[in-house]
Amino acid sequence: MNDKKNSATISTFKITLESRFARLITLHRAPPLYHTTYKLITTVSAGKPRFHQAVFSQQPSRLKPTMPAYTLTYFDLRARAEPARLILAQAGVEYEDKRLPPPFDEEGQKHWASVKPSTPFGTLPILAVDGVVVGQSMTVARLLAREHGLSGKTNLEAAQADEIVDGITDATEKQYTAFLFEKDEAKKAELQKKFNEDVAPTFFKNMEARLEKTGGEFFAGNALSWADILMFHFASELPDKTVVDKAPKVAALVAKVGALPNIKKWVESRPQSAV
Ligand SMILES: N[C@@H](CCC(=O)N[C@@H](CS)C(=O)NCC(=O)O)C(=O)O
């Protein structure tokens, strides 16, 4: 055997696949990028190298995947955009917090009228993700929760979180109708009484029972999810907050979410508004 002619050589070289996978990563947000090391084993026969075998191994790159550019557009209010803002705060994600003048006066209404037709449902909030616009506040919040690990680890956990969020949405709509939207004063007083004496106490009683079932710490999967964050928001915005004290496990969870450093920092520094 001619050692020189048939010697197997192993050449190792590194190919960085970031550029090749950049598009895929942009599309799918696959978190780690990889450096791939190829080992090509060639044999040299009659003075010519002949490809024999290729092996490759992959190592996560230290480069961070690119974050999408988020622009959240809403009126200069907390209300329906605050769940998304709280999720973004907890996730430590940068975004443009675009605030339009609320349509409470002529100037605000004029401005909103010029923007409204460009929104998917004629309403705010909307979230632009790398320029793709998504409407509906809970769809926006759910997307952000999914993207940033706050939606539950399994489909069942996600459903348990969604269930709480839908319950919060039902109660929130009743609160908005009773305290903001209803114009007839007598009807308004009646709806507010019903909210304070029936809707809110029943809701918190049910939520307390749920926390008792799930171990008392969190609403889904024994870990923080957007359901806990939205409960914090709902409880913080109640006209009569004493109702929460009658549900001690919910009250403890609300306090725990409020004490999370990123949430606390956002709540202390966010723009002030009536709602
Ligand atoms: N279901 C929608 C409701 C959105 C909604 O009613 N937004 C209000 C502001 S809180 C709005 O855009 N009002 C102006 C209008 O309807 O012209 C959501 O959750 O995003």
The ligand as an SDF file (V2000), in Angstrom:
LIG
                    3D

 20 19  0  0  0  0  0  0  0  0999 V2000
  -61.8050   44.0580   20.9800 N   0  0  0  0  0  0  0  0  0  0  0  0
  -60.9350   45.1660   20.7380 C   0  0  0  0  0  0  0  0  0  0  0  0
  -61.6100   46.4480   21.2290 C   0  0  0  0  0  0  0  0  0  0  0  0
  -60.7520   47.6230   20.8950 C   0  0  0  0  0  0  0  0  0  0  0  0
  -61.4090   48.9370   21.2210 C   0  0  0  0  0  0  0  0  0  0  0  0
  -62.6410   49.0580   21.3820 O   0  0  0  0  0  0  0  0  0  0  0  0
  -60.5610   49.9610   21.3130 N   0  0  0  0  0  0  0  0  0  0  0  0
  -61.0300   51.2760   21.5690 C   0  0  0  0  0  0  0  0  0  0  0  0
  -60.0940   51.9720   22.5290 C   0  0  0  0  0  0  0  0  0  0  0  0
  -60.1260   51.1870   24.1020 S   0  0  0  0  0  0  0  0  0  0  0  0
  -61.0010   52.0540   20.2750 C   0  0  0  0  0  0  0  0  0  0  0  0
  -60.1810   51.8470   19.4170 O   0  0  0  0  0  0  0  0  0  0  0  0
  -61.9210   53.0260   20.1710 N   0  0  0  0  0  0  0  0  0  0  0  0
  -61.9820   53.9340   19.0520 C   0  0  0  0  0  0  0  0  0  0  0  0
  -62.9900   53.5430   18.0180 C   0  0  0  0  0  0  0  0  0  0  0  0
  -63.6400   52.4890   18.1510 O   0  0  0  0  0  0  0  0  0  0  0  0
  -63.1250   54.2970   17.0580 O   0  0  0  0  0  0  0  0  0  0  0  0
  -59.5790   44.9430   21.4360 C   0  0  0  0  0  0  0  0  0  0  0  0
  -59.5670   44.2790   22.4760 O   0  0  0  0  0  0  0  0  0  0  0  0
  -58.5580   45.4170   20.9350 O   0  0  0  0  0  0  0  0  0  0  0  0
  1  2  1  0
  2  3  1  0
  2 18  1  0
  3  4  1  0
  4  5  1  0
  5  6  2  0
  5  7  1  0
  7  8  1  0
  8  9  1  0
  8 11  1  0
  9 10  1  0
 11 12  2  0
 11 13  1  0
 13 14  1  0
 14 15  1  0
 15 16  2  0
 15 17  1  0
 18 19  2  0
 18 20  1  0
M  END
$$$$
